[in-house]
Amino acid sequence: MNKENKQQLVAEMHDKLLRAQAAFLADFRGMNVGQATELRNELRKAGVEFKVVKNTLLDIASKGTDKEALSPYYAGPTAIALSYDDPVAAAKVLSKFAKDATNPFTLKAGVLTGKAIGVADIQALADMPSREVLLGRLLGTLQAPTSNFVRVLAAVPGGFVRALDAIRAQKDGQ
């Protein structure tokens, strides 16, 4: 790779690092082509970009971004997963793949909204419900007071009707 190609790759990676909401580093040492392809396909479905980049180029590209906190982890074979939309989805796929005992894939670290996170934090992120589930819960929480208020308002006339029906039944019985 000549100097011009390296500069272009660094500029491209810098732009991607700026746009990414989250980045995760992993050691892929010992993975075979089939396992790597399977991981890439799973990450692609989750909207995550997975690249293998030389550590020195990644270190240069991360300068001036919030992903610069990952620089201590640029050692050994390093792959980076960039999540532009949903960091939880990326963490779920990577964590699940790392747990599989048949894969020699291990997570190193990550950055989420400018803050470096460790493997335990990535696992905690992976255990979170998906964005859609969280939005559904939020919507249910926001609707609950309104629904309860409507039930209370409907109970007043319903109670009145039941009281009138009881009076009618009592008069019919006499």
Disulfide bonds with the S-S distance in Angstrom:
none
